[in-house]
């Protein structure tokens, strides 16, 4: 696993057909932000959802740093979060 592989795989995941399986990332982050806001009683933005998902993947990578999926997903969440934040 090298940085090129991580970034290329993350790029493939966030730019190809995942929307057909999981829905649009921006819509999903917005929906999740609304749910977390209601549950926690604080306002959560869609870009903050990406940061919190990065936190989840960080914990997983901390415990299992050799598992490629964590690193790939972190790159993907960072890219999606940056895009969502630029639209706010």
N, CA, C and O atoms as CSV, one atom per row, in Angstrom:
chain,resi,resn,atom,element,x,y,z
A,1,UNK,N,N,0.852,-1.176,0.000
A,1,UNK,CA,C,0.000,0.000,0.000
A,1,UNK,C,C,0.894,1.235,0.000
A,1,UNK,O,O,1.793,1.365,0.831
A,2,UNK,N,N,0.638,2.130,-0.934
A,2,UNK,CA,C,1.371,3.392,-0.952
A,2,UNK,C,C,0.376,4.536,-1.124
A,2,UNK,O,O,-0.804,4.300,-1.385
A,3,UNK,N,N,0.844,5.760,-0.980
A,3,UNK,CA,C,-0.071,6.917,-1.011
A,3,UNK,C,C,-0.821,7.036,-2.323
A,3,UNK,O,O,-1.977,7.456,-2.342
A,4,UNK,N,N,-0.174,6.669,-3.421
A,4,UNK,CA,C,-0.854,6.731,-4.712
A,4,UNK,C,C,-2.032,5.771,-4.743
A,4,UNK,O,O,-3.124,6.126,-5.185
A,5,UNK,N,N,-1.800,4.548,-4.270
A,5,UNK,CA,C,-2.874,3.551,-4.228
A,5,UNK,C,C,-4.011,4.028,-3.332
A,5,UNK,O,O,-5.179,3.913,-3.703
A,6,UNK,N,N,-3.685,4.559,-2.165
A,6,UNK,CA,C,-4.714,5.042,-1.236
A,6,UNK,C,C,-5.553,6.136,-1.897
A,6,UNK,O,O,-6.783,6.074,-1.888
A,7,UNK,N,N,-4.882,7.137,-2.471
A,7,UNK,CA,C,-5.603,8.255,-3.071
A,7,UNK,C,C,-6.381,7.839,-4.322
A,7,UNK,O,O,-7.508,8.292,-4.522
A,8,UNK,N,N,-5.801,6.991,-5.155
A,8,UNK,CA,C,-6.508,6.538,-6.349
A,8,UNK,C,C,-7.740,5.714,-5.985
A,8,UNK,O,O,-8.792,5.858,-6.608
A,9,UNK,N,N,-7.610,4.854,-4.981
A,9,UNK,CA,C,-8.742,4.040,-4.551
A,9,UNK,C,C,-9.824,4.912,-3.925
A,9,UNK,O,O,-11.008,4.736,-4.209
A,10,UNK,N,N,-9.418,5.854,-3.074
A,10,UNK,CA,C,-10.391,6.775,-2.483
A,10,UNK,C,C,-11.090,7.571,-3.572
A,10,UNK,O,O,-12.303,7.773,-3.514
A,11,UNK,N,N,-10.333,8.024,-4.565
A,11,UNK,CA,C,-10.920,8.767,-5.683
A,11,UNK,C,C,-11.957,7.920,-6.413
A,11,UNK,O,O,-13.042,8.398,-6.744
A,12,UNK,N,N,-11.618,6.675,-6.657
A,12,UNK,CA,C,-12.558,5.773,-7.326
A,12,UNK,C,C,-13.827,5.619,-6.485
A,12,UNK,O,O,-14.934,5.662,-7.020
A,13,UNK,N,N,-13.670,5.445,-5.192
A,13,UNK,CA,C,-14.821,5.251,-4.310
A,13,UNK,C,C,-15.740,6.466,-4.281
A,13,UNK,O,O,-16.961,6.311,-4.288
A,14,UNK,N,N,-15.180,7.661,-4.248
A,14,UNK,CA,C,-16.020,8.854,-4.072
A,14,UNK,C,C,-16.487,9.470,-5.390
A,14,UNK,O,O,-17.327,10.370,-5.378
A,15,UNK,N,N,-15.963,9.009,-6.518
A,15,UNK,CA,C,-16.364,9.614,-7.790
A,15,UNK,C,C,-17.108,8.658,-8.714
A,15,UNK,O,O,-17.618,9.085,-9.750
A,16,UNK,N,N,-17.181,7.404,-8.373
A,16,UNK,CA,C,-17.836,6.448,-9.279
A,16,UNK,C,C,-19.245,6.126,-8.807
A,16,UNK,O,O,-19.989,7.040,-8.453
A,17,UNK,N,N,-19.623,4.896,-8.790
A,17,UNK,CA,C,-21.009,4.487,-8.611
A,17,UNK,C,C,-21.472,4.338,-7.157
A,17,UNK,O,O,-22.547,3.788,-6.917
A,18,UNK,N,N,-20.699,4.808,-6.194
A,18,UNK,CA,C,-21.139,4.668,-4.805
A,18,UNK,C,C,-22.419,5.440,-4.538
A,18,UNK,O,O,-23.191,5.068,-3.654
A,19,UNK,N,N,-22.653,6.502,-5.283
A,19,UNK,CA,C,-23.891,7.266,-5.107
A,19,UNK,C,C,-25.104,6.395,-5.423
A,19,UNK,O,O,-26.145,6.522,-4.778
A,20,UNK,N,N,-24.975,5.520,-6.404
A,20,UNK,CA,C,-26.102,4.645,-6.733
A,20,UNK,C,C,-26.376,3.641,-5.619
A,20,UNK,O,O,-27.512,3.198,-5.445
A,21,UNK,N,N,-25.347,3.284,-4.868
A,21,UNK,CA,C,-25.495,2.352,-3.762
A,21,UNK,C,C,-25.840,3.055,-2.462
A,21,UNK,O,O,-26.720,2.610,-1.726
A,22,UNK,N,N,-25.141,4.165,-2.174
A,22,UNK,CA,C,-25.247,4.824,-0.874
A,22,UNK,C,C,-25.933,6.178,-0.924
A,22,UNK,O,O,-26.185,6.774,0.123
A,23,UNK,N,N,-26.238,6.673,-2.099
A,23,UNK,CA,C,-26.811,8.006,-2.229
A,23,UNK,C,C,-25.719,9.054,-2.326
A,23,UNK,O,O,-24.542,8.773,-2.101
A,24,UNK,N,N,-26.130,10.266,-2.665
A,24,UNK,CA,C,-25.201,11.385,-2.791
A,24,UNK,C,C,-24.568,11.693,-1.438
A,24,UNK,O,O,-25.269,11.776,-0.430
A,25,UNK,N,N,-23.243,11.863,-1.410
A,25,UNK,CA,C,-22.536,12.098,-0.147
A,25,UNK,C,C,-23.047,13.352,0.552
A,25,UNK,O,O,-23.247,13.348,1.766
A,26,UNK,N,N,-23.258,14.415,-0.200
A,26,UNK,CA,C,-23.733,15.663,0.413
A,26,UNK,C,C,-25.101,15.463,1.070
A,26,UNK,O,O,-25.334,15.941,2.180
A,27,UNK,N,N,-25.998,14.759,0.388
A,27,UNK,CA,C,-27.317,14.484,0.961
A,27,UNK,C,C,-27.204,13.604,2.202
A,27,UNK,O,O,-27.859,13.854,3.214
A,28,UNK,N,N,-26.372,12.578,2.115
A,28,UNK,CA,C,-26.189,11.681,3.259
A,28,UNK,C,C,-25.599,12.419,4.457
A,28,UNK,O,O,-26.047,12.230,5.588
A,29,UNK,N,N,-24.595,13.261,4.209
A,29,UNK,CA,C,-23.988,14.019,5.304
A,29,UNK,C,C,-25.001,14.982,5.916
A,29,UNK,O,O,-25.027,15.157,7.135
A,30,UNK,N,N,-25.829,15.603,5.092
A,30,UNK,CA,C,-26.843,16.526,5.598
A,30,UNK,C,C,-27.883,15.795,6.442
A,30,UNK,O,O,-28.281,16.284,7.500
A,31,UNK,N,N,-28.319,14.636,5.982
A,31,UNK,CA,C,-29.288,13.840,6.740
A,31,UNK,C,C,-28.685,13.375,8.060
A,31,UNK,O,O,-29.333,13.442,9.105
A,32,UNK,N,N,-27.453,12.907,8.007
A,32,UNK,CA,C,-26.791,12.461,9.222
A,32,UNK,C,C,-26.576,13.623,10.191
A,32,UNK,O,O,-26.705,13.454,11.403
A,33,UNK,N,N,-26.248,14.799,9.658
A,33,UNK,CA,C,-26.092,15.992,10.497
A,33,UNK,C,C,-27.399,16.307,11.224
A,33,UNK,O,O,-27.384,16.650,12.406
A,34,UNK,N,N,-28.513,16.194,10.531
A,34,UNK,CA,C,-29.819,16.460,11.153
A,34,UNK,C,C,-30.119,15.449,12.255
A,34,UNK,O,O,-30.608,15.817,13.323
A,35,UNK,N,N,-29.828,14.185,11.998
A,35,UNK,CA,C,-30.073,13.146,13.007
A,35,UNK,C,C,-29.177,13.359,14.223
A,35,UNK,O,O,-29.656,13.332,15.356
A,36,UNK,N,N,-27.878,13.571,13.997
A,36,UNK,CA,C,-26.963,13.776,15.116
A,36,UNK,C,C,-27.312,15.046,15.886
A,36,UNK,O,O,-27.213,15.076,17.112
A,37,UNK,N,N,-27.716,16.080,15.179
A,37,UNK,CA,C,-28.112,17.325,15.846
A,37,UNK,C,C,-29.280,17.077,16.788
A,37,UNK,O,O,-29.281,17.554,17.923
A,38,UNK,N,N,-30.272,16.331,16.317
A,38,UNK,CA,C,-31.437,16.025,17.151
A,38,UNK,C,C,-31.058,15.152,18.340
A,38,UNK,O,O,-31.508,15.400,19.460
A,39,UNK,N,N,-30.252,14.154,18.111
A,39,UNK,CA,C,-29.858,13.244,19.197
A,39,UNK,C,C,-28.994,13.925,20.251
A,39,UNK,O,O,-29.144,13.672,21.446
A,40,UNK,N,N,-28.096,14.783,19.802
A,40,UNK,CA,C,-27.132,15.404,20.714
A,40,UNK,C,C,-27.600,16.739,21.268
A,40,UNK,O,O,-27.059,17.228,22.259
A,41,UNK,N,N,-28.596,17.323,20.637
A,41,UNK,CA,C,-29.086,18.617,21.081
A,41,UNK,C,C,-28.143,19.770,20.758
A,41,UNK,O,O,-28.192,20.816,21.404
A,42,UNK,N,N,-27.298,19.581,19.772
A,42,UNK,CA,C,-26.398,20.627,19.289
A,42,UNK,C,C,-26.481,20.641,17.766
A,42,UNK,O,O,-26.875,19.651,17.149
A,43,UNK,N,N,-26.116,21.741,17.179
A,43,UNK,CA,C,-26.167,21.852,15.733
A,43,UNK,C,C,-24.908,21.251,15.109
A,43,UNK,O,O,-23.790,21.660,15.423
A,44,UNK,N,N,-25.104,20.284,14.230
A,44,UNK,CA,C,-24.010,19.639,13.506
A,44,UNK,C,C,-24.192,19.969,12.027
A,44,UNK,O,O,-25.286,19.815,11.484
A,45,UNK,N,N,-23.127,20.420,11.383
A,45,UNK,CA,C,-23.165,20.704,9.948
A,45,UNK,C,C,-22.720,19.473,9.155
A,45,UNK,O,O,-22.083,18.566,9.692
A,46,UNK,N,N,-23.065,19.463,7.886
A,46,UNK,CA,C,-22.695,18.343,7.017
A,46,UNK,C,C,-21.186,18.158,6.941
A,46,UNK,O,O,-20.708,17.024,6.932
A,47,UNK,N,N,-20.420,19.258,6.887
A,47,UNK,CA,C,-18.960,19.113,6.821
A,47,UNK,C,C,-18.403,18.537,8.124
A,47,UNK,O,O,-17.379,17.854,8.120
A,48,UNK,N,N,-19.082,18.816,9.235
A,48,UNK,CA,C,-18.642,18.253,10.509
A,48,UNK,C,C,-18.905,16.752,10.580
A,48,UNK,O,O,-18.199,16.029,11.282
A,49,UNK,N,N,-19.916,16.286,9.855
A,49,UNK,CA,C,-20.157,14.844,9.765
A,49,UNK,C,C,-18.928,14.160,9.176
A,49,UNK,O,O,-18.500,13.116,9.670
A,50,UNK,N,N,-18.362,14.741,8.128
A,50,UNK,CA,C,-17.160,14.158,7.515
A,50,UNK,C,C,-16.026,14.087,8.533
A,50,UNK,O,O,-15.301,13.094,8.583
A,51,UNK,N,N,-15.870,15.125,9.337
A,51,UNK,CA,C,-14.817,15.139,10.356
A,51,UNK,C,C,-15.060,14.036,11.379
A,51,UNK,O,O,-14.127,13.349,11.794
A,52,UNK,N,N,-16.306,13.872,11.778
A,52,UNK,CA,C,-16.619,12.838,12.769
A,52,UNK,C,C,-16.442,11.437,12.191
A,52,UNK,O,O,-16.053,10.514,12.907
A,53,UNK,N,N,-16.727,11.274,10.900
A,53,UNK,CA,C,-16.471,9.985,10.269
A,53,UNK,C,C,-14.967,9.726,10.181
A,53,UNK,O,O,-14.519,8.586,10.303
A,54,UNK,N,N,-14.199,10.783,9.970
A,54,UNK,CA,C,-12.736,10.659,10.017
A,54,UNK,C,C,-12.295,10.195,11.407
A,54,UNK,O,O,-11.381,9.380,11.535
A,55,UNK,N,N,-12.953,10.720,12.447
A,55,UNK,CA,C,-12.627,10.289,13.805
A,55,UNK,C,C,-12.862,8.795,13.978
A,55,UNK,O,O,-12.049,8.099,14.586
A,56,UNK,N,N,-13.967,8.308,13.445
A,56,UNK,CA,C,-14.262,6.870,13.521
A,56,UNK,C,C,-13.157,6.072,12.837
A,56,UNK,O,O,-12.653,5.098,13.396
A,57,UNK,N,N,-12.787,6.482,11.638
A,57,UNK,CA,C,-11.751,5.764,10.903
A,57,UNK,C,C,-10.386,5.903,11.571
A,57,UNK,O,O,-9.554,5.000,11.485
A,58,UNK,N,N,-10.158,7.043,12.241
A,58,UNK,CA,C,-8.903,7.234,12.975
A,58,UNK,C,C,-8.794,6.216,14.101
A,58,UNK,O,O,-7.742,5.607,14.295
A,59,UNK,N,N,-9.874,6.033,14.838
A,59,UNK,CA,C,-9.869,5.054,15.932
A,59,UNK,C,C,-9.627,3.650,15.382
A,59,UNK,O,O,-8.860,2.874,15.952
A,60,UNK,N,N,-10.276,3.342,14.290
A,60,UNK,CA,C,-10.087,2.014,13.697
A,60,UNK,C,C,-8.649,1.830,13.200
A,60,UNK,O,O,-8.058,0.765,13.377
A,61,UNK,N,N,-8.097,2.868,12.582
A,61,UNK,CA,C,-6.714,2.784,12.091
A,61,UNK,C,C,-5.731,2.696,13.246
A,61,UNK,O,O,-4.704,2.026,13.139
A,62,UNK,N,N,-6.038,3.364,14.346
A,62,UNK,CA,C,-5.169,3.312,15.529
A,62,UNK,C,C,-5.046,1.873,16.022
A,62,UNK,O,O,-3.963,1.408,16.377
A,63,UNK,N,N,-6.189,1.180,16.032
A,63,UNK,CA,C,-6.199,-0.199,16.519
A,63,UNK,C,C,-5.708,-1.203,15.480
A,63,UNK,O,O,-5.212,-2.274,15.831
A,64,UNK,N,N,-5.847,-0.859,14.211
A,64,UNK,CA,C,-5.456,-1.791,13.152
A,64,UNK,C,C,-4.860,-1.001,11.983
A,64,UNK,O,O,-5.491,-0.869,10.935
A,65,UNK,N,N,-3.640,-0.476,12.166
A,65,UNK,CA,C,-3.056,0.413,11.157
A,65,UNK,C,C,-2.747,-0.248,9.813
A,65,UNK,O,O,-2.561,0.456,8.820
A,66,UNK,N,N,-2.688,-1.554,9.757
A,66,UNK,CA,C,-2.373,-2.226,8.498
A,66,UNK,C,C,-3.603,-2.472,7.628
A,66,UNK,O,O,-3.476,-2.914,6.486
A,67,UNK,N,N,-4.785,-2.190,8.157
A,67,UNK,CA,C,-6.015,-2.395,7.382
A,67,UNK,C,C,-6.213,-1.223,6.427
A,67,UNK,O,O,-6.526,-0.113,6.857
A,68,UNK,N,N,-6.030,-1.472,5.133
A,68,UNK,CA,C,-6.048,-0.431,4.107
A,68,UNK,C,C,-7.348,0.360,4.066
A,68,UNK,O,O,-7.339,1.567,3.824
A,69,UNK,N,N,-8.449,-0.311,4.298
A,69,UNK,CA,C,-9.757,0.332,4.183
A,69,UNK,C,C,-9.863,1.593,5.038
A,69,UNK,O,O,-10.473,2.576,4.615
A,70,UNK,N,N,-9.285,1.576,6.219
A,70,UNK,CA,C,-9.349,2.750,7.094
A,70,UNK,C,C,-8.674,3.952,6.457
A,70,UNK,O,O,-9.219,5.055,6.480
A,71,UNK,N,N,-7.511,3.752,5.899
A,71,UNK,CA,C,-6.759,4.853,5.284
A,71,UNK,C,C,-7.462,5.360,4.027
A,71,UNK,O,O,-7.529,6.565,3.786
A,72,UNK,N,N,-7.976,4.441,3.241
A,72,UNK,CA,C,-8.699,4.817,2.026
A,72,UNK,C,C,-9.945,5.620,2.387
A,72,UNK,O,O,-10.220,6.659,1.787
A,73,UNK,N,N,-10.691,5.135,3.366
A,73,UNK,CA,C,-11.899,5.839,3.776
A,73,UNK,C,C,-11.587,7.213,4.362
A,73,UNK,O,O,-12.343,8.159,4.144
A,74,UNK,N,N,-10.486,7.335,5.101
A,74,UNK,CA,C,-10.121,8.655,5.637
A,74,UNK,C,C,-9.877,9.643,4.495
A,74,UNK,O,O,-10.329,10.786,4.549
A,75,UNK,N,N,-9.169,9.200,3.473
A,75,UNK,CA,C,-8.920,10.076,2.325
A,75,UNK,C,C,-10.232,10.451,1.640
A,75,UNK,O,O,-10.423,11.596,1.233
A,76,UNK,N,N,-11.119,9.490,1.518
A,76,UNK,CA,C,-12.412,9.748,0.900
A,76,UNK,C,C,-13.279,10.701,1.710
A,76,UNK,O,O,-13.879,11.622,1.156
A,77,UNK,N,N,-13.346,10.482,3.017
A,77,UNK,CA,C,-14.130,11.390,3.876
A,77,UNK,C,C,-13.549,12.803,3.861
A,77,UNK,O,O,-14.298,13.781,3.863
A,78,UNK,N,N,-12.220,12.916,3.845
A,78,UNK,CA,C,-11.600,14.233,3.785
A,78,UNK,C,C,-11.976,14.942,2.487
A,78,UNK,O,O,-12.294,16.131,2.500
A,79,UNK,N,N,-11.940,14.221,1.370
A,79,UNK,CA,C,-12.292,14.822,0.086
A,79,UNK,C,C,-13.756,15.251,0.066
A,79,UNK,O,O,-14.075,16.363,-0.354
A,80,UNK,N,N,-14.646,14.367,0.520
A,80,UNK,CA,C,-16.068,14.710,0.538
A,80,UNK,C,C,-16.348,15.872,1.494
A,80,UNK,O,O,-17.133,16.766,1.176
A,81,UNK,N,N,-15.705,15.857,2.658
A,81,UNK,CA,C,-15.899,16.939,3.619
A,81,UNK,C,C,-15.434,18.271,3.077
A,81,UNK,O,O,-16.097,19.290,3.273
A,82,UNK,N,N,-14.296,18.275,2.395
A,82,UNK,CA,C,-13.800,19.503,1.793
A,82,UNK,C,C,-14.742,20.030,0.734
A,82,UNK,O,O,-14.950,21.239,0.629
A,83,UNK,N,N,-15.311,19.137,-0.051
A,83,UNK,CA,C,-16.259,19.557,-1.082
A,83,UNK,C,C,-17.547,20.111,-0.466
A,83,UNK,O,O,-18.049,21.152,-0.890
A,84,UNK,N,N,-18.068,19.412,0.527
A,84,UNK,CA,C,-19.281,19.875,1.204
A,84,UNK,C,C,-19.045,21.241,1.855
A,84,UNK,O,O,-19.891,22.130,1.765
A,85,UNK,N,N,-17.905,21.399,2.503
A,85,UNK,CA,C,-17.588,22.670,3.181
A,85,UNK,C,C,-17.480,23.820,2.185
A,85,UNK,O,O,-17.845,24.952,2.503
A,86,UNK,N,N,-16.985,23.540,0.990
A,86,UNK,CA,C,-16.832,24.608,0.004
A,86,UNK,C,C,-18.178,25.088,-0.539
A,86,UNK,O,O,-18.261,26.172,-1.117
A,87,UNK,N,N,-19.216,24.299,-0.359
A,87,UNK,CA,C,-20.547,24.661,-0.843
A,87,UNK,C,C,-21.350,25.428,0.206
A,87,UNK,O,O,-22.356,26.057,-0.124
A,88,UNK,N,N,-20.921,25.383,1.452
A,88,UNK,CA,C,-21.648,26.096,2.524
A,88,UNK,C,C,-21.493,27.583,2.409
A,88,UNK,O,O,-22.037,28.326,3.226
